[in-house]
């Protein structure tokens, strides 16, 4: 009888403890998040991201972080199976396409200067910084409605689900029309993960040591011709000229020029599998296009945005403002070649 009595007392204490944990208010969770960020040394996250702009595209996302500034983000398109990697180490920031054996290197404080739906710091800080945050408790999750702080200005709100250990479970990003445009579902999230010593080495990632998530070299890199893609977005007062096809030592390329309110050109090429590195430029920024990463360089009024999508290299150059360039690049998403 005495044993049963102590068991009942233990169950009661445990129940009260768990109930208290589940009843944390928004302020308690925010304080816990601040402590988590201060003590965070590493994490590994895996999840599935759906982008619902025009035709829906689905991506496998894998994020590695190690204190103080080492990052590796791998985005794999579930349809094309092409993987793009963004890497930050002591040598700088790299955008890598293993299928093309191509990399771009430059100096940047990314991702501190740019948020992303799959980065823990971005999600945690968006909750901490938004004093108008809305908070509810859904089953075993803390759920926050907060402002979205991304480069795409049409994304204005996001809903973030955290479990009791403050691991992200799901994120839904909403536009100005209250439409769900991006959904990120985390299938695995581990704090204090132990990485190999060369996990953030550029050459290791360029050569595709994790062959299970990389496309086979073949159709992606060996075709000298391809169907070009016309962006669906054209700024007001701009007219498109007829595309021009160019053959050179690196293969075929297409150039489309636009004139009017802004003057710019878009070049599309499928280069041979080579290792290349962009020069380190002082005014260089990473642009999150949702479906991939772009590299934006500026010189006076002229800007150049370069990105890789399904094995094709895009180069957008002209006097477009940054937000207009992003809109043009985003409108390539989900388009098929002509």
N, C-alpha and C positions, 0 to 999 in steps of 0.2 A: 504493500500500500504506500509506504514511504517513497519507494522508487517511482511509482506512478505519479505521486504528488510532485516530485521534482521534475519529472518529464513534462507535466502539464505547465509548471512554472516556466520551464525552458522554452516550450512552444509559445507561451504567452509573450515572453520577452522578445523572442525572435519575431513574432508577428508585429509587436509594437515597433521594433526597430525597422522592419521592412516598410511598415505603413508610414513611418516618419520619413523614410527615404523617398517614397513615392509622392509625398506631399510637399516636396520642395517648391518654393515659389520661384518666379523668374529671377529675382535678385540673388537667391541662393545658387541657382544654376550658373548665372553669369560669374559670380565669385569663383565657383568651382572651375569654370572655363578659363578664367584668368590664371588660376593656379596651375591648371593643366598646361597652358602655353608656356608658363615660366619654367616648368620642370621637364618639358618635352625634349627628349634627346633623339628620338627616331620613330618612324612608323612606316608600315607598309600597308597599302590599300589596294583592293581590287574591286572593280564594279562594272556595271553596264550603263552606258550613257545613250539616251535617245534624243536626237535633235529633230524637231518636228517643223522645220522650215521648208516649205514646199514639200518635196518628197521626203518621208521620214528616213533617216539614216541611223544605224545602230553601231555603237563602238564598244569594244572591250578596253577598259582603262586600267592601267596599273601605275601606281604612284609610289615612289620610294623617297624618303626624306631622312637625312642624317644631320645632326647638329654639327656646325652652325649654319651651313648654307649649301649643302649638297642635295641636289634634286635629280630625279630621273622619272620622267613621265612618258609612258608608252601608250599611244593611241592606235588601236587596230580596227580598221573598218571591217565589220562583220561580213559585208558583201564581197569586197575586193580582196580582203585578207592582207592588205598593205598596211604596214606598221610605220609610224613616224615617232621618233623619240626626241624629247627635249631634255637636255642634260646640263646641269650646272656643277662645276667643280672648281678647283683652285685656278685653272687655266682660263676660265671664262664660261660663257654660255654657248652651247652647241645645239643646232637643229640638225637632226640626222635622219636620213632616209636609207636604211640598210639595204632595201631592194635595189637602189641605184648606186649604192656604195658612195654616197655623197653626203658631205656635211658642210655646215656653215658655222663659223666661229666668230664671236664678237664679245665685247665687254658690255655688261648690263647688270643692273641690280634686280633683275627678274628673279623670283616672282613677287618680291616685295612691292614693286610698283604696279603690278597687275594682278587682279583677282582671277580665280578660276573655280568652277563649280566642283571640281574634284580635289581641291587643295584644302587641307584641314585648317591651315591658318586663315584662309579666305573666309571659310564658313564660320569659324569661331569668332573672328574679329567682326564679321557682319552682325553677329548677334550682340557682341559686347558694345559695339559702337552705336547701334541704333537705339536711341533713348525712347523712341516711339514703338518699340518692338511689341508685338502681340504674342501671348503665350497661353498654351493650353496643355493639358495632360491627356494623352491618348494611350490607353492601355499601359504598356511598359515604356513609353517614349515621352520625352520632352519635345514639344513641337513649337517652333517659333516662326512667326511671319515677320520678315524684316525687309529692309531695302536691299535691292540687288545693286552691287557696285562693280559693274563689268564695263568693258569698253564698248559693247553694243548698247547704245543708249535706249533702245526699244525695250530692253530687259529692265523692268523697274521693281519687281518684287520677287521674293523667293520664300518658299516654305521649307524648313529644315527640321528633320526628325533626328533626335539624338537618343541613344539608349542610356540606361542608368549609369554606365561607365563613361559617358560623354563621347562615345564613338558615333560617327554619322551613320545613319541607316539609309536615308533617302533625302533627296533635294529636288524640288520642283521650282523652275524659274518661269516667271509669268511676264508677259509683255503689257503694253499700255491698254490693250483690248481685253485684258484678263484671260488671255489664251495661254495654256501651258505649252511653252516652246522647247524647254529642255527638261529632261528627267534623268537624274543620276541615282542609281540604286547600288549601294555598296554591298557586296556579297561577302567580303572579308576585310577586316580592319584590325591590325595588330600594333599596339603601342610598344615602344622599346624593342624593336626588331633588330636582330643582329645580321648585318650584311657582310658579304665577302670583302676582302681588302681592296679589290679592284672593281667593285660593283659600279663605281661612278667614273671609271676610266673611259675616255672617249673611244679609243681603239677597240676595246672589248665590245662596246655597244655598237660601233660601226660595223664590225664583222658579224654581228648577229649571233652571239654565243647562245642565246635562248632560241634555238631554231624552231621550237614548237609554235612560236607566235609570229614568225617571219615568213613572208611569201617566198616561194621558190623563184630563183632567178630564171627568167624565161620570157614569157609573153610580155611581162611588164617592162623589160629592159631592151629586148632585142628588136622590137618592131621599129622600122625607120619611118613609118607613117602612122597617123592616128587621126581620129575624128576630133576636130577642134571644138571647143566649148565657147559659146557666146554668153556672157553674163546677162541675166534677165533685168538687172537694174542699170538704167542710164539716167544720169542727173538731168534735171530740167534744163532746156536750152542747149543740149548736146546732141549732135548727130553722129551716127556710126558710118564709117567708110567701109568699103568692101575689104574683106580679109585678103592678105597676101601670103602666099606660101613660099618658103625659102628652104633651099637645100644647102647644107654645109657639112663640114667634116664631122660635126657632132650629131648629124641626122637632120630630120625635118623639123621645121618650126613654122608657126603661123603668127602673123602680126596683124592686129586690128587697131586702126587709128580712130580716135574720136575727136571732134572739133566743135567749138561753140563757146558756151559759157566757160568751160574748161577744155584744155587741150591735153590729151593723154593717149597712151598706147598700151595695149595688152599683148604681150608675147607669150606664146605657149610652145613648149618644146619638150621632147622626150629624149633627154641626153643619154649617151652611152654610159655604161657603168664605170664611173671614174671617181676617184677621191679628189674632192676640191674643198677649198677653204676660203671663205670670204675674208677680205682684209678687215682688220679691226678699225671701225669708224667711230668717231666720237659721238655723233648724233645717230645712234641706232637704238631701236626699241623693238620689243617683241609684241606682236599683236595676236590676241587670242581670237581666232575666227570661229570658234565652236567646234568645227570639224577638223581643225588643224591649227598650226602655228605659223604666223607670217613674220617676216623680218622687214621692218620699216626703217629706211635710211633717208635722211633729209640733208639737202644742201641748198641754202637760200629758199626760194619758193618751190623748188623742184623736189619731189619725193619719189621714192621707189619702194614698192611693196613686193616682196618675193615670197612665194609659198609653194608647197608641193601638195598635190592632190591626186590620188590614184595613179601614181607613177608619172605624172605630168608636172613640169616645172612652169609656174606662172610668174611673169614679171610685169607689174603694172607701174608705169612711169608717167609723171606729168605734174601739173600744177593743182591737182585736186587737194582739197582739205583732207585731213586725216580721216574724219568720219565718213566722208564720201568714198574714200578709197576702201575703207572697211566694208561699206555697203556693196560696192562693186564686187569685192572679193567674196563676200558672203553669198552673193547671188549666183556664184559658180556652183555652189553646193547642190548636189543632187541632179545636176544637169548631165545629159548624155552627149557624147561627141557627135558632130555632124559629118 
